[in-house]
């Protein structure tokens, strides 16, 4: 089994956030890999990874980083693959990472989700993959229906909550 999604994080301290992406990909039965690479501490390895990911069959890269958060952009600069950046809240409530990832120069886009938004990054990767894979597309539709059902169920529970002046 070869990975079609690569989850890259600046360090293993990002794992508690990135596990949400890994779990969703696992639930969708999408082969993925997880690695720690640092744009600042292992720049040669980052470049090697980015230049070779497509040739290894990777189709989407999810890259997480905190603080200076150059990892997603450095990867995007060296690959034609879509890169989804996940800013990690490590300092300044994650705003430094968010701005570092989202403010890319023209020609080097990084799709960026919210701070600690690993789950949304994985959903976005699934949506990209679903364009070419009907099995993934069907699972995505089922997943989205499940999201809607959660709200319907929540409203049914809220209807049972009683207050003297509550009108519904």
C-alpha positions in Angstrom: 0.0 0.0 0.0 1.5 3.3 -1.1 0.4 6.7 0.5 -1.6 9.1 -1.6 -1.7 11.7 1.2 1.3 12.8 3.1 0.9 14.4 6.6 4.1 16.4 7.4 4.6 18.2 10.7 7.4 20.4 11.9 7.9 18.2 15.0 6.1 15.5 16.9 4.8 18.1 19.3 2.2 18.8 16.5 0.9 15.2 16.6 -2.0 15.8 19.1 -3.4 18.2 16.5 -2.6 16.2 13.4 -4.0 13.0 14.8 -7.4 14.3 13.7 -6.3 14.3 10.1 -4.8 10.9 10.4 -8.0 9.5 11.9 -10.2 10.8 9.2 -8.0 9.5 6.4 -7.9 6.2 8.2 -11.7 6.1 8.5 -12.0 6.8 4.8 -9.4 4.0 4.1 -7.1 6.4 2.3 -3.4 5.4 2.5 -1.3 8.1 4.1 2.0 8.6 5.7 3.1 10.8 8.6 6.6 12.3 9.0 8.2 15.1 10.9 10.3 17.5 8.8 11.6 20.9 9.7 12.0 23.7 7.2 14.6 25.2 9.5 16.4 22.2 11.0 16.2 19.7 8.0 15.9 21.9 4.9 17.6 19.4 2.6 15.2 16.6 3.7 12.2 18.9 3.2 13.3 19.7 -0.4 14.0 16.1 -1.2 10.6 15.1 0.2 8.8 17.8 -1.8 10.6 17.1 -5.1 9.9 13.3 -4.8 6.4 13.1 -3.4 4.6 13.2 -6.7 6.9 10.4 -8.1 6.0 8.3 -5.1 2.3 8.5 -5.8 1.4 11.2 -3.3 -1.5 13.3 -4.5 -2.0 15.8 -1.6 0.2 17.1 1.1 -1.0 18.3 4.5 1.7 20.3 6.2 1.5 21.6 9.7 3.8 24.1 11.4 3.7 26.5 14.3 5.5 29.8 15.1 7.4 30.9 11.9 5.6 28.1 10.0 7.6 28.0 6.8 7.2 24.3 6.3 4.0 24.4 4.1 5.4 27.1 1.9 8.8 25.6 1.5 7.1 22.3 0.4 4.8 24.1 -2.0 7.7 25.9 -3.6 9.2 22.5 -4.6 6.2 20.4 -5.7 3.4 20.7 -8.2 1.1 18.9 -5.7 -1.6 20.7 -3.7 -0.4 21.6 -0.2 -2.8 22.2 2.6 -1.3 24.2 5.5 -2.4 23.7 9.1 -1.2 26.5 11.4 -0.4 25.2 14.9 -1.1 27.2 18.0 2.3 27.2 19.7 2.8 30.9 20.3 0.7 34.1 19.8 -2.4 31.9 19.9 -1.4 30.5 16.5 -1.7 33.8 14.7 2.0 33.9 13.8 1.7 30.5 12.1 -1.6 31.4 10.4 -0.1 34.5 8.8 3.1 32.8 7.9 1.2 30.1 6.0 -1.6 32.1 4.4 0.6 35.0 3.2 2.4 33.2 0.3 3.8 35.0 -2.6 2.1 34.8 -6.0 2.7 31.5 -7.7 3.2 29.5 -4.5 -0.3 28.9 -3.1 -0.9 27.0 0.1 -4.5 26.2 0.9 -4.8 27.1 4.6 -7.3 26.0 7.2 -7.9 27.5 10.6 -5.5 27.3 13.5 -5.3 23.6 14.6 -7.7 22.8 11.8 -6.2 19.3 11.0 -9.7 17.8 10.6 -10.7 20.3 8.0 -7.3 19.8 6.2 -8.1 16.1 5.9 -11.6 16.8 4.7 -10.2 19.2 2.0 -7.7 16.5 1.0 -10.6 14.0 0.7 -12.6 16.4 -1.4 -9.6 16.8 -3.8 -9.1 13.1 -4.0 -12.9 12.6 -4.6 -12.6 14.4 -7.9 -10.9 11.3 -9.4 -12.1 8.5 -7.2 -15.8 7.5 -7.1 -15.3 5.3 -4.0 -13.9 8.3 -2.0 -16.6 10.6 -3.4 -19.3 8.2 -2.2 -17.8 8.0 1.3 -17.5 11.8 1.4 -21.2 12.2 0.6 -22.0 9.7 3.4 -19.8 11.7 5.8 -21.5 15.0 4.9 -24.9 13.4 5.4 -23.7 12.3 8.9 -22.7 15.9 9.7 -26.2 17.1 8.8 -27.7 14.3 10.9 -25.7 15.4 14.0 -27.4 18.8 13.8 -30.9 17.3 13.3 -30.2 15.0 16.4 -29.0 18.0 18.4 -32.2 20.0 17.6 -34.3 17.0 18.7 -32.4 16.9 22.0 -32.8 20.7 22.4 -36.5 20.4 21.9 -36.6 18.3 25.1 -35.0 21.1 27.1 -37.7 22.9 29.0 -37.8 26.4 30.4 -40.9 28.4 31.4 -40.3 31.0 28.7 -38.8 28.8 26.0 -41.1 28.8 23.0 -39.8 25.8 21.0 
